[in-house]
Amino acid sequence: MLKFYLFPISYAFMTFPIAALLFTLPFLIVQYRRHGYIHKTRAFMLYLFLLYLMNIFYLILLPFPETRHNTPLADGNVQLVPLHFIQDIIRETKVVADEPSSYWHLLRERAFLQVAFNVALTVPFGMFLRYYFRTGWIVCLSLSLLLSLTFEGVQLSATLGYYDNPYRVADVDDLIANTLGGITGFLLAGWPAAHLPRMDRLDEKVDLSVKRISYTRRAVAWLIDLGVWLLIYALLMIYHTEAAYWVSSGIYFMLIPFLTGGRTLGKWTVRIKLTGKRGRVSLAALIIRYGILYWVIGGIGIWLPILSLRVSDLSFIMTAFVVFIVMAAFVVHIVTRIVNKDPLLFYEKLSKTSHVITWPDKHRDNKSLQTTSM
């Protein structure tokens, strides 16, 4: 029976890196929006919670039937009699009521182990709810029941209709056991919740004014901005706009930040903005900053190879070599800034622009917090 449980757990751990990768971008956005920075303890707990959820769903779903066209279960797919597991234990167990030494047989009985497993399945869920999410017992009871209902619904629907017939029994006793497990976890979390750092107080002594704006944060903003800019670029191309690349990049990265006080959609999402030497960033500074980045470096990388196709093969090879050198030098420059923790890239120094965190502060009339741009 142990192998039955180890199989889905091993798959959960193997696929966790993929799920974590997909989870990372929305996680970063939410953390930057809600807290203004990434706290390692909070990040660890959330990724641990993700791993736990993957494990429990794999446990209720795996192993899958060999074919989608599976046969119906012999004893039906629904069990609606509460506490029916007691009859199963009595029928299957070798326990003798007046012989306490025989009680150890319970630890090897399928019916007992199945109930114990369903209780243990949601114990961590209740612990997470109390410690990390700071819920009360009523909320914990409700969410544990809702989680169990989700399990049983997936099983009853034959994994959302993918299979012809359900391959697991939807059992009311599982609802009882899972809900009991959630409440048990809630009670067990009382000690760690009282002695470990409280999740809702992690930010009490954090001063965002001295926090660096990490390259990770800037990368998240850039990914969002890249998607929006490519959409604008594609629309201009559809309408056959001349110089669509330069027009779209000029509008999105220069004109819009000038009009919005240094913000693009990506920067607004992660609560940062550009500022100039004297405060509000000027249009000239934005043109220098993004002109170097998108019109010079970007132009070399995108348009030189295209233009060189119209001339000789030797010219194309030489152009490709120049593009490689420029791009390699730019990548090396970024890497060295990250390693050396130098806050500004060369085009930021030339344009005299930098990032600041924009964090609402009722005591300072919602002014931006000046930070070192990492």
PESULFEN-V647787 format. One record per residue. N is the residue number from 0. RES is the residue in one small letter. SS is DSSP state (h for helix, s for strand, l for the rest). D_CENTER is the distance of its C-alpha to the mean C-alpha in whole Angstrom. Layout:
n->N res->RES ss->SS d_center->D_CENTER
n->N res->RES ss->SS d_center->D_CENTER
This chain:
n->0 res->m ss->l d_center->33
n->1 res->l ss->h d_center->31
n->2 res->k ss->h d_center->30
n->3 res->f ss->h d_center->29
n->4 res->y ss->h d_center->26
n->5 res->l ss->h d_center->25
n->6 res->f ss->h d_center->25
n->7 res->p ss->h d_center->22
n->8 res->i ss->h d_center->20
n->9 res->s ss->h d_center->21
n->10 res->y ss->h d_center->19
n->11 res->a ss->h d_center->16
n->12 res->f ss->h d_center->16
n->13 res->m ss->h d_center->17
n->14 res->t ss->h d_center->14
n->15 res->f ss->h d_center->12
n->16 res->p ss->h d_center->11
n->17 res->i ss->h d_center->11
n->18 res->a ss->h d_center->8
n->19 res->a ss->h d_center->6
n->20 res->l ss->h d_center->7
n->21 res->l ss->h d_center->6
n->22 res->f ss->h d_center->2
n->23 res->t ss->h d_center->3
n->24 res->l ss->h d_center->5
n->25 res->p ss->h d_center->5
n->26 res->f ss->h d_center->4
n->27 res->l ss->h d_center->7
n->28 res->i ss->h d_center->9
n->29 res->v ss->h d_center->9
n->30 res->q ss->h d_center->10
n->31 res->y ss->h d_center->12
n->32 res->r ss->h d_center->14
n->33 res->r ss->h d_center->14
n->34 res->h ss->l d_center->15
n->35 res->g ss->l d_center->16
n->36 res->y ss->l d_center->15
n->37 res->i ss->l d_center->12
n->38 res->h ss->l d_center->14
n->39 res->k ss->h d_center->14
n->40 res->t ss->h d_center->15
n->41 res->r ss->h d_center->12
n->42 res->a ss->h d_center->10
n->43 res->f ss->h d_center->12
n->44 res->m ss->h d_center->12
n->45 res->l ss->h d_center->9
n->46 res->y ss->h d_center->8
n->47 res->l ss->h d_center->12
n->48 res->f ss->h d_center->11
n->49 res->l ss->h d_center->9
n->50 res->l ss->h d_center->11
n->51 res->y ss->h d_center->14
n->52 res->l ss->h d_center->13
n->53 res->m ss->h d_center->13
n->54 res->n ss->h d_center->17
n->55 res->i ss->h d_center->18
n->56 res->f ss->h d_center->18
n->57 res->y ss->h d_center->19
n->58 res->l ss->h d_center->22
n->59 res->i ss->h d_center->23
n->60 res->l ss->h d_center->22
n->61 res->l ss->l d_center->24
n->62 res->p ss->l d_center->26
n->63 res->f ss->l d_center->27
n->64 res->p ss->l d_center->30
n->65 res->e ss->l d_center->32
n->66 res->t ss->l d_center->32
n->67 res->r ss->l d_center->31
n->68 res->h ss->l d_center->35
n->69 res->n ss->l d_center->35
n->70 res->t ss->l d_center->38
n->71 res->p ss->l d_center->38
n->72 res->l ss->l d_center->37
n->73 res->a ss->l d_center->41
n->74 res->d ss->l d_center->41
n->75 res->g ss->l d_center->39
n->76 res->n ss->l d_center->35
n->77 res->v ss->s d_center->35
n->78 res->q ss->s d_center->36
n->79 res->l ss->l d_center->37
n->80 res->v ss->l d_center->40
n->81 res->p ss->l d_center->38
n->82 res->l ss->l d_center->39
n->83 res->h ss->h d_center->40
n->84 res->f ss->h d_center->38
n->85 res->i ss->h d_center->41
n->86 res->q ss->h d_center->44
n->87 res->d ss->h d_center->42
n->88 res->i ss->h d_center->42
n->89 res->i ss->h d_center->46
n->90 res->r ss->h d_center->46
n->91 res->e ss->h d_center->45
n->92 res->t ss->l d_center->45
n->93 res->k ss->l d_center->48
n->94 res->v ss->l d_center->48
n->95 res->v ss->s d_center->51
n->96 res->a ss->l d_center->51
n->97 res->d ss->l d_center->54
n->98 res->e ss->s d_center->53
n->99 res->p ss->h d_center->50
n->100 res->s ss->h d_center->50
n->101 res->s ss->h d_center->49
n->102 res->y ss->h d_center->46
n->103 res->w ss->h d_center->44
n->104 res->h ss->h d_center->44
n->105 res->l ss->h d_center->41
n->106 res->l ss->h d_center->39
n->107 res->r ss->h d_center->39
n->108 res->e ss->l d_center->40
n->109 res->r ss->h d_center->37
n->110 res->a ss->h d_center->37
n->111 res->f ss->h d_center->37
n->112 res->l ss->h d_center->34
n->113 res->q ss->h d_center->32
n->114 res->v ss->h d_center->32
n->115 res->a ss->h d_center->31
n->116 res->f ss->h d_center->28
n->117 res->n ss->h d_center->27
n->118 res->v ss->h d_center->28
n->119 res->a ss->h d_center->26
n->120 res->l ss->h d_center->23
n->121 res->t ss->l d_center->22
n->122 res->v ss->h d_center->23
n->123 res->p ss->h d_center->20
n->124 res->f ss->h d_center->18
n->125 res->g ss->h d_center->21
n->126 res->m ss->h d_center->21
n->127 res->f ss->h d_center->17
n->128 res->l ss->h d_center->18
n->129 res->r ss->h d_center->21
n->130 res->y ss->h d_center->20
n->131 res->y ss->l d_center->16
n->132 res->f ss->l d_center->17
n->133 res->r ss->l d_center->20
n->134 res->t ss->l d_center->22
n->135 res->g ss->l d_center->25
n->136 res->w ss->h d_center->27
n->137 res->i ss->h d_center->27
n->138 res->v ss->h d_center->24
n->139 res->c ss->h d_center->23
n->140 res->l ss->h d_center->26
n->141 res->s ss->h d_center->25
n->142 res->l ss->h d_center->21
n->143 res->s ss->h d_center->22
n->144 res->l ss->h d_center->25
n->145 res->l ss->h d_center->22
n->146 res->l ss->h d_center->20
n->147 res->s ss->h d_center->23
n->148 res->l ss->h d_center->25
n->149 res->t ss->h d_center->21
n->150 res->f ss->h d_center->22
n->151 res->e ss->h d_center->26
n->152 res->g ss->h d_center->25
n->153 res->v ss->h d_center->23
n->154 res->q ss->h d_center->26
n->155 res->l ss->h d_center->29
n->156 res->s ss->l d_center->28
n->157 res->a ss->h d_center->28
n->158 res->t ss->h d_center->24
n->159 res->l ss->h d_center->24
n->160 res->g ss->h d_center->27
n->161 res->y ss->l d_center->27
n->162 res->y ss->l d_center->29
n->163 res->d ss->l d_center->33
n->164 res->n ss->l d_center->33
n->165 res->p ss->l d_center->31
n->166 res->y ss->l d_center->31
n->167 res->r ss->l d_center->30
n->168 res->v ss->l d_center->32
n->169 res->a ss->s d_center->31
n->170 res->d ss->s d_center->32
n->171 res->v ss->h d_center->33
n->172 res->d ss->h d_center->33
n->173 res->d ss->h d_center->29
n->174 res->l ss->h d_center->29
n->175 res->i ss->h d_center->31
n->176 res->a ss->h d_center->30
n->177 res->n ss->h d_center->26
n->178 res->t ss->h d_center->27
n->179 res->l ss->h d_center->29
n->180 res->g ss->h d_center->26
n->181 res->g ss->h d_center->24
n->182 res->i ss->h d_center->27
n->183 res->t ss->h d_center->28
n->184 res->g ss->h d_center->25
n->185 res->f ss->h d_center->25
n->186 res->l ss->h d_center->28
n->187 res->l ss->h d_center->27
n->188 res->a ss->h d_center->25
n->189 res->g ss->h d_center->27
n->190 res->w ss->h d_center->29
n->191 res->p ss->h d_center->25
n->192 res->a ss->h d_center->24
n->193 res->a ss->h d_center->28
n->194 res->h ss->h d_center->28
n->195 res->l ss->l d_center->24
n->196 res->p ss->l d_center->23
n->197 res->r ss->l d_center->22
n->198 res->m ss->h d_center->18
n->199 res->d ss->h d_center->20
n->200 res->r ss->h d_center->22
n->201 res->l ss->l d_center->20
n->202 res->d ss->l d_center->20
n->203 res->e ss->l d_center->24
n->204 res->k ss->l d_center->25
n->205 res->v ss->l d_center->23
n->206 res->d ss->l d_center->25
n->207 res->l ss->h d_center->23
n->208 res->s ss->h d_center->26
n->209 res->v ss->h d_center->26
n->210 res->k ss->l d_center->22
n->211 res->r ss->l d_center->22
n->212 res->i ss->s d_center->20
n->213 res->s ss->l d_center->18
n->214 res->y ss->h d_center->18
n->215 res->t ss->h d_center->14
n->216 res->r ss->h d_center->14
n->217 res->r ss->h d_center->17
n->218 res->a ss->h d_center->15
n->219 res->v ss->h d_center->12
n->220 res->a ss->h d_center->15
n->221 res->w ss->h d_center->17
n->222 res->l ss->h d_center->15
n->223 res->i ss->h d_center->15
n->224 res->d ss->h d_center->19
n->225 res->l ss->h d_center->19
n->226 res->g ss->h d_center->18
n->227 res->v ss->h d_center->21
n->228 res->w ss->h d_center->23
n->229 res->l ss->h d_center->24
n->230 res->l ss->h d_center->24
n->231 res->i ss->h d_center->27
n->232 res->y ss->h d_center->28
n->233 res->a ss->h d_center->28
n->234 res->l ss->h d_center->30
n->235 res->l ss->h d_center->33
n->236 res->m ss->h d_center->33
n->237 res->i ss->h d_center->34
n->238 res->y ss->l d_center->37
n->239 res->h ss->l d_center->38
n->240 res->t ss->l d_center->38
n->241 res->e ss->l d_center->39
n->242 res->a ss->l d_center->37
n->243 res->a ss->h d_center->34
n->244 res->y ss->h d_center->32
n->245 res->w ss->h d_center->34
n->246 res->v ss->h d_center->34
n->247 res->s ss->h d_center->30
n->248 res->s ss->h d_center->29
n->249 res->g ss->h d_center->32
n->250 res->i ss->h d_center->31
n->251 res->y ss->h d_center->27
n->252 res->f ss->h d_center->27
n->253 res->m ss->h d_center->30
n->254 res->l ss->h d_center->32
n->255 res->i ss->h d_center->29
n->256 res->p ss->h d_center->28
n->257 res->f ss->h d_center->31
n->258 res->l ss->h d_center->32
n->259 res->t ss->l d_center->29
n->260 res->g ss->l d_center->29
n->261 res->g ss->l d_center->27
n->262 res->r ss->l d_center->24
n->263 res->t ss->l d_center->22
n->264 res->l ss->h d_center->19
n->265 res->g ss->h d_center->17
n->266 res->k ss->h d_center->19
n->267 res->w ss->h d_center->19
n->268 res->t ss->h d_center->15
n->269 res->v ss->l d_center->14
n->270 res->r ss->l d_center->18
n->271 res->i ss->s d_center->20
n->272 res->k ss->s d_center->23
n->273 res->l ss->s d_center->26
n->274 res->t ss->s d_center->29
n->275 res->g ss->s d_center->33
n->276 res->k ss->l d_center->35
n->277 res->r ss->l d_center->37
n->278 res->g ss->s d_center->34
n->279 res->r ss->s d_center->33
n->280 res->v ss->l d_center->32
n->281 res->s ss->l d_center->35
n->282 res->l ss->h d_center->35
n->283 res->a ss->h d_center->37
n->284 res->a ss->h d_center->35
n->285 res->l ss->h d_center->32
n->286 res->i ss->h d_center->34
n->287 res->i ss->h d_center->35
n->288 res->r ss->h d_center->31
n->289 res->y ss->h d_center->30
n->290 res->g ss->h d_center->33
n->291 res->i ss->h d_center->33
n->292 res->l ss->h d_center->29
n->293 res->y ss->h d_center->29
n->294 res->w ss->h d_center->33
n->295 res->v ss->h d_center->34
n->296 res->i ss->h d_center->32
n->297 res->g ss->h d_center->30
n->298 res->g ss->h d_center->33
n->299 res->i ss->h d_center->35
n->300 res->g ss->h d_center->32
n->301 res->i ss->h d_center->32
n->302 res->w ss->h d_center->36
n->303 res->l ss->h d_center->38
n->304 res->p ss->h d_center->37
n->305 res->i ss->h d_center->38
n->306 res->l ss->h d_center->41
n->307 res->s ss->h d_center->42
n->308 res->l ss->l d_center->42
n->309 res->r ss->l d_center->45
n->310 res->v ss->l d_center->47
n->311 res->s ss->l d_center->48
n->312 res->d ss->h d_center->46
n->313 res->l ss->h d_center->47
n->314 res->s ss->h d_center->46
n->315 res->f ss->h d_center->42
n->316 res->i ss->h d_center->42
n->317 res->m ss->h d_center->43
n->318 res->t ss->h d_center->40
n->319 res->a ss->h d_center->38
n->320 res->f ss->h d_center->39
n->321 res->v ss->h d_center->38
n->322 res->v ss->h d_center->35
n->323 res->f ss->h d_center->34
n->324 res->i ss->h d_center->35
n->325 res->v ss->h d_center->34
n->326 res->m ss->h d_center->30
n->327 res->a ss->h d_center->31
n->328 res->a ss->h d_center->32
n->329 res->f ss->h d_center->29
n->330 res->v ss->h d_center->27
n->331 res->v ss->h d_center->29
n->332 res->h ss->h d_center->29
n->333 res->i ss->h d_center->25
n->334 res->v ss->h d_center->25
n->335 res->t ss->h d_center->28
n->336 res->r ss->h d_center->27
n->337 res->i ss->h d_center->23
n->338 res->v ss->h d_center->25
n->339 res->n ss->h d_center->28
n->340 res->k ss->l d_center->26
n->341 res->d ss->l d_center->28
n->342 res->p ss->l d_center->26
n->343 res->l ss->l d_center->28
n->344 res->l ss->l d_center->28
n->345 res->f ss->h d_center->32
n->346 res->y ss->h d_center->31
n->347 res->e ss->h d_center->30
n->348 res->k ss->h d_center->33
n->349 res->l ss->h d_center->35
n->350 res->s ss->h d_center->34
n->351 res->k ss->l d_center->34
n->352 res->t ss->l d_center->31
n->353 res->s ss->s d_center->28
n->354 res->h ss->s d_center->24
n->355 res->v ss->s d_center->24
n->356 res->i ss->s d_center->22
n->357 res->t ss->l d_center->23
n->358 res->w ss->l d_center->22
n->359 res->p ss->l d_center->24
n->360 res->d ss->l d_center->27
n->361 res->k ss->h d_center->30
n->362 res->h ss->h d_center->32
n->363 res->r ss->h d_center->32
n->364 res->d ss->l d_center->32
n->365 res->n ss->l d_center->28
n->366 res->k ss->l d_center->29
n->367 res->s ss->l d_center->27
n->368 res->l ss->s d_center->26
n->369 res->q ss->l d_center->28
n->370 res->t ss->l d_center->26
n->371 res->t ss->l d_center->26
n->372 res->s ss->s d_center->24
n->373 res->m ss->l d_center->23
